[in-house]
Amino acid sequence: MAEPAIELIGIDKSFGAVRANRSIDLTVERGSIHGIVGENGAGKSTLMSIIYGFYQADAGEIRVGGKTVEIADPNAAIAAGIGMVHQHFMLVHNLTVVENVMLGAERSPLLSSGIARVRAELRRLEEDHGLEVDPDAVVEDLPVGLQQRVEILKSLYRGADILILDEPTGVLTPSEADHLFDVLKQLRAEGKTIILITHKLREIMAITDTVSVMRRGEMVATKKTADTSVAELAELMVGRRVLLTVDKQPARPGDPLLTARNLTVKDSRGVTMVDDVSFSVRAGEIVGIAGVAGNGQSELLEALAGIRRAKAGLIVLNGREIDPARESDPAEIRRIGCAHVPEDRHHMGLVLPFEENENAILGYQDDPRFRKGPLLDLDAMRRDAREKIEAYDIRPADCRLKTANFSGGNQQKIVLAREMERDPDVLLIGQPTRGVDVGAIEFIHKRIVEMRDAGKAILLVSVELDEIRALSDRILVMFAGRIVGERGPEASEAELGLLMAGVDEKEAAE
């Protein structure tokens, strides 16, 4: 039998008092897709970062192809045939595709001949693996699905036989995710080994051969995917039975708390992204907006939150009329009783170098509870942060830790705790469970429903159709900046998918 592609033996890693990995043993067979699942903070990304050389283990051994290797940095990992596609892409946005692929791997003192060599190799890789992308496109102009292809091409160009993907579908549309899976299956058929980290258990069931489960830094189980189930994996991850459906009673909506009238919003290029949109969200209901990413949902949320100035239209919030073409003040929107969980926690929701307790009050730092005269009351801030950490099970439970050192899912919980615990009348929430594990998803969904039942008006944007259908009392579908249909939560995925693709509402209903 062939040696396993990779073996980990007794891997240990601590960060101060936090023990992220505890005596991890793992065997990944060559030519397989091996899934790794676990709660946020379970140690998955730390383990993969050790394999890729970002961190060095405190103890343990790594074998590649049966041989013990020392992986002191990513260059050593690449030399061992290991590539990694990170959850947050490692691309230089103002460079082209071909420049990003060759960056750090230039093979010629003459840059022009090096670019020609990379371009020819890229063309071959694209044709072999179905990863077509314009080599001369500037990365920042590409949608996220194509940026991910660039990351995969980078790894293949460097000769990776083992490819690690960390939450690869967190920013992809369903069709982009399907294409990614086709690519991964083809790579497996060619003998490549894939390690897939994801919180989406249905994806694990659909594409992996084997799945390993981590919990609180330990490897608690490894199973053949065909011999397990979503329910069993969820229970192994969390250590208890997990409710995989949203438990909620029918809504009892009251008066509108949020109304948009003929709202038109342009992006920074002057392109109309929200085109004459009108709708209302009533007290005690959740209105979901479904749509493929890039159809105006992000700009709509930003305009409603006061972050982006609208071109035209009117917003009525808690009975107050706001002209978003002139009034564009997030602080004032918050004072009127509207909280906002942004879609992109890194660029809008958090300041990553700040401590957790500082991010826990971001935007609300002028609240008298957190002031001591002209200065911030650090003791009050840290008390408040510890309460939120306990209520939202944020790990590690350290309010002095830099926010950059929390996992993506725990960063998301920091933002959710900050906004939800303000007890707003209106909650704008974008991608609430992006990068979040199954146990935290259950908690977040329950908290959203509790807010609805307490009479709050909730506008929910998500690319996860299952989430939209499970949580929403009404579903609005956006396509090309317009609302093209309204449905109830009983609408099928196929019907919503047709509307999302721009099919006429009458045709979608047939």
PyMOL commands that set and color helices and strands:
alter all, ss='L'
color gray80, all
select helices_A, chain A and resi 44-51+74-79+97-102+111-129+139-141+144-157+174-189+201-207+225-227+230-238+297-304+330-336+345-349+356-359+368-370+378-392+403-405+408-420+438-453+465-471+493-500+505-509
alter helices_A, ss='H'
color red, helices_A
select strands_A, chain A and resi 6-15+18-28+33-38+59-64+67-69+82-85+162-166+193-197+210-215+218-224+256-266+272-282+285-290+312-317+320-322+338-341+371-372+375-376+426-430+457-461+474-479+482-487
alter strands_A, ss='S'
color yellow, strands_A
deselect
rebuild
show_as cartoon
